[in-house]
Amino acid sequence: MTEDALTEPGGAGAAGPRASGNPTAAPGAGTLLRLLRDGRPRTRSELASVTGLARSTVTQRVDALLAGGLIGPAGEAVSTGGRPPTTFSFRPEARVVLAADLGATHARLALTDMSGTVLAEDRADLDIALGPEPVLDWVVEHGLALLDAAGRGTDELLGLGMGLPGPVEHSAGRAVNPPIMPGWDHFDVSGHVERRIERPVLVDNDVNIMAVGEHHVAWPDADHLLFVKVATGIGCGIVSEGGVYRGAQGAAGDIGHIHVPNARELPCRCGNTGCLEAVAGGHALAEALTAEGVPAAGARDVVELSRNGSIPALRALRQAGRDIGEVLAAAVNMFNPSVIVIGGVLAQAGDHLLAGAREIIYQRSLPLATENLRIVSSKAGEGAGVVGAAVMVIDHCLSARHVETLVAGA
């Protein structure tokens, strides 16, 4: 499964002529670029052999990619007689991407190359409840400052990817009924930012981009992956057949609002009672510990207490893991993932949360579904979101259907 499939299911992820979106069209420059993005240099003859194109057509499209700076000469291949042929490879440094991971009270920005490698970062406290225009203007201003500090011009900017802490209509670039984002409902996030930077802007739920980032960094060969973010809230990003599954309204993976038996009908911020988030989220754990006489203001305090050996905090994390495992066991039986990744602030507390989840998942799920299942901590860590946001833009802008426009404007 190619990386393109993460954002272009059925399109850029397809092989050969189908990648152009027209089953009768010959592969274009975008298809050649997709082949070269695996990092292996190829000659014109090799590209012609793989695509079935005439050598003259391959030469024309290679020249277009060279002119756009997206590929470059990578040395000479071994000669079979006569002059050694030149090989060409992808140049990830040719363009840069801005990525933003916005949480309820924080913002993380990054500048990456076209391989998703982070070149520069900026982090700050930023309240999402300030509203869309102040928050998005902050993202643009600080993003452009990152670009300038790295010595890169706006002409080198491929686009901007963003994760929001609420449900998102990905195709429209708008938040939909977000519970902790007053003023954001159906606000044109993509349009507002695009008017400022004049580049493509893609928006998704923050857990979805974390799932993409984790998949890209640590599990590129896993076709079925669940990424569970456990922080103030609890959510799940779903990678299926190499692509993000978002659901009909962009609400897929909202496991924090599934009812669990141990929630004791506790009220949840969504308006229901007994939700997983109401008993196992960071805010809920902090409140429960404070009631026990162990003061904690939020998820990070819970993590700090656990690192300092607080028995109540460790016990609370282990039980939170079990509660999360109750929900994930049902997901394992239904979805049958090969990997479950536990990330987010509370996952930084050590193995207690993970151990609790594993205990229940292996106990409650069908043996066939858990036979080869791996349940692991995040390897991408706090950077998963910005990496995923960048990869979302890269795969969109470098898909076969969009590269033609990119090289035409070079």
N, C-alpha and C positions, 0 to 999 in steps of 0.2 A: 504494500500500500504506500503510495507516495505521500509526501507532506501536503501536496496540493489538495488531497482529498479532505483535509481537515476543514477547509472552508468552501470547497467547490465540489460537493458530492455529486457524482454522476457527470461532472464536467471536466475540470482540470485534472481530476484524479484518474480519468480514463486514459487508456493508452492509445497511441497511434492516431489515425485520422479523426476518431471520435472526440478527441480533446478540443477541437475547434468549435464544438457545438453543432457542427453540420456533418452528418455521417458520410456525406459524399465529398467533403472538402479535403484537399491535401493538407498534410501537417504544415503549419506555419512556423515562424520564428519562435513562437511561444513553446511549441512542442520540442524544438531543438534545445531551447533553454532548459526545459524541464528535464530532459535527458542529462544535460551537463551539470545540473544542480546536485547530482550525487557526488560531485567532487572528483570524478575520474576524467582526466583529459581524453579527448577523442579527436581523431583526424576527420577531415571532410568525408573520406571514403567510409569510415566507420559509421558516421552519421547517416550517410546515404544508404548504407546496408541496413541499419536499424529501422529507418523510416520508410524505405522503399522509394525515396525521391531520387530524381536524376541528379547527377553530380553538379550540374550547372545551377539547379534550383537550390541545392544545399549551399553552394558558394554564395548565391545571392542572399540567402537568409543568414548565413554566418556573417557576411559583410554588414548586414543591418544590425546584428547584435554587437559586432565590433564597434560600429559607429556610435551605437548607444552606450558603449562602455560596459555592457553587461557581461561580456566575455572578453578574454584576451589570449594571446599566444601563450602556450605552456611548454615550449620546447619542441624538440623534434622526435618523432617516432623512429623506431629501428627501420632502416632502409632495406627493402627487398630487391634493390637494384635501382640505381639512379639517385636522384636527389631525395634525401629523407623528407617525408611529409611532415608538415607542421601540425601540432596538436593544439586544441583549444580547451579552455576551462572557464568555469563560472568565476566571476569576480565579485564576491560578496561585499567588498569594501566600496564598490562603485556608487552605491546609494546608501542612505541611512533612513532609519525609521524612528519615530517618536512613539513611546508607549506610556500609557497612564493606567495605574491601578488605584482606583478610588475606593476607600472604605467609608465607614460611617463617620470617622473622626480623623482620618489620615489620608495622605496622598503620596504615592510613590511614582516618580517619573524616571524614564530611562531613554537613552539614545542607543540604538543598536545598529549593527550592520545587517546585511541581507541574509546572514546565517542565523540571526537571533543572538549573536554575541553582544553583550552589554558593553558599551564604550564609555558611558558616563551615566551618573544617577543623581537624583535629587529627591529628598524626602522631607515632608513637613506635616505638621498638624493642620488639618483642614476639615471643617465641619460641613458635611454634605447638606445639612439642613439650612445652610446659608442661601441655597437656591441655585438653579442651573447657571444663570449668567455670571455671578461672581466666581463660582467654582470653575466653570469652563474657561473664563477669561484668565484665571490664575494658571490653569493648565497650559493654555496657549503661551502666555507671557514667559513662564518658567521653562516651557519646552523650547521656545525659540532661543532663550538664554543658554540652554544646554547646547543647542545647535551651534550658536555663535562661539561659545567657549571651546568647542571641539574644532573650531576652524572650518566648519562645513556651512555651505550656503543653502538657502531655501530651494535652489534649483537641484540640489542633491537629495532633497527630502522625498522619499517614496510615498509616505502617508503617515497617518496617526491612528493608533489603535487604543481603545479605552475600555476598561471594565468598570461597571457600576454595581453598587451593593443593593440590587433589587431586580425584579423581573424586567427583561428587555425584549422588545420586538426587534430582533437583530436586523431583519431586512429593511426596516424603516429607520433604524438608529434612534429609537425612542424608548424611554422607560415607561413601563405600563403598571399603573397602580402600585408604586413602590411604597411599602409601609413606613420607611424611615426617611423618605426623601420628599418633604413638602415642597410643592411647586414644580416638581419634575415630571409629573404625570403627563405623558404624550408631548413633552417638550422636544423640539427638533434638535437633539444633541448633535447629530452629524452635520446638519445644515448650518448650525450656529458656528461650529468650529471650522467647517470647510470655507465659510465666508472669510475667515481670518487667515487661514494658511493656504488656501487655494490648492489643496491636495485631498485625496480620498481620506475619509474618516470612517472607521468601522467601530461599532459599539456592541458590547455583549455583557452579559451578567458576569460579575467578578469571579464566580466559581467556575464558569465555563472557560474563561481565559486561563485560570489556574490549571484546569484539567489539560488544556492545550499545551501550556508551558511544561507541565510535568511529563506529558507524553513526549514532547519534543526533546527534553533534556535527558530523561531516564528510561522511557519505555517506547521508543519509536516503532518497535515491532509488535506491540500489543494492540490488537484490533478491538478489544473490548476492555475498557478501563473505567473504573469509578474513582473520581477524586472527591474526597469528603473534606470540606473545610469546617473545622471546629473552632470557632472564635466566640464573639459575642452572640452571634447566630450560628446556625448549622445549615449547610447547603451541600449539594452534590453536583458535580459536573460529569456528564456521561459522554464517553468516547465510544462510538459503535461503528464497527467496520472502518476504523480510522478516521471517522468524521464526528463532529459534535452533534449530539442529539438534543434538540431544543424543545420539541413538543409543539403543539398547535398554537399556543399563545406565548411561547418562550418561558413557560413555567416548569418545564421538566426538571427533575432533580431537587425539588424543594422539599427535601425530606425532613427539614426542621419542623414542619407543621403536620407531620403524621402523628396520630395519637399513639401513645405508648402506655402500657398498664401502670408503670411506676410513676407516672406524672401526677397522680392523685388529684386530677381535675384542677391543677394549677392554672391560673389565667395566663394566656400568651398574648404577646403584642399584636398578633393577627386577629384577635377578637374571640378566638376559640379557647377551649381549655384542654389540658392534658397533652399538649404538643411536646414533641421531643425537645425542642428548643427551650421550653419552659422548665425542663428539669435537668438538661445536660448542657445547655449553652453557657458561655462564660459569665454572663450577667447572673444567670440563675445560680451557678455554683458560688459566685461571690456573695450573693444574698444569703444563701444557705450557710456558708461558712461564718459570715458576720453574725447570723442568728445563733451560731454555736459559740460565739465569743472569740472568733478568729477574724478580725477585721480585714475585709477585702473589697476594693472598689470596683473591680472588673476582672476580665480574663487575665491580663498581664500580672495582676496581683496574685491570682491563683497560681500562675506559673512560678512566680518568685517564691511563694510560700512552699510549693512542692520542692523546689530546688534547695530550699533551706531545711528540708526534712520534716515539714509540718505533717504529722500523722493525719489530722482531719482533712487536709488538702489532698494528700495522696489517696486517702480512702474515697474522697469525693470524686477524684479523677477516675479511679478504678470503676466506681459505680456508673459514672457518666459513660465510660467506655462500654459497659454492659448494656446500658440503655440504647446507645447508638448501635450496638451489635444487634439488638432486638429488631430494629428497623432494617439494618443492612442484611440480616439473615433472610428476610423476605425478598429483598432486592436481589440477593444472590440466587435464590430459587427461581425468580422471574427472569432476570437478565443474564445470569451465568457469565459474569466477567472473569477474565483471567488475572486481573490485578485490581486490588483496592488500595488506594493511596490515602493515608490520613495526613492532612496538613492543617494549616491555620495556627493561630497563636497557642491554643491549648495543646497542640501536638508537640510543642517545644518543651513540654514539662517532663519529657522522658517516656519510658515505656509503659507507664501505668494505664494511660488511656488506651493505647494500642493493645495491651494485654487483655483489658476488659472486653474490647470489641472482638478480638480473636476468640476469646473464650466462648462467647455466645454464638458467633457466626458459625464456628465449627460444630458447636453443639446442636444448633437449630436448623442448619441448612442440609440439604440432601447430599449424601456422600459423593454422588457423581458431580455435583456442582462445585464441590470443594476439593476434588481430587488433585487438581493442578492449580488451585487458587493461591495467589500470593497476597498477603495483607501486610503492607509495609508503611513506614513513615516516608514523608515527602523527601526527595533528594534535592529538588530545586529550591526548597525552603521558601523564604519570604519573596524571593525573586521570581517565583513561578508565574505570578500575575503579569508582570511587565514583559517577561519573555513570551508568554502566551498571547498577549495583546500585539506584540511585534510580529509573531509568527502569523497571526490572523491577517495582518496587513500584507505581509510578504507573500503568503500563499494566494491572497486575492489579487494583488497587483502583478505577480509573476505567473499567474495562471495563463494557460494558452490563449484564452479569449481576451486578455488584457495586455499582454506583452506587445502585440502589434501596435496598439495605440501608444504604448510607452516608447518604443523605438522610433515611431513615426515623429514623436515630438522631441526627440533627442537633439 
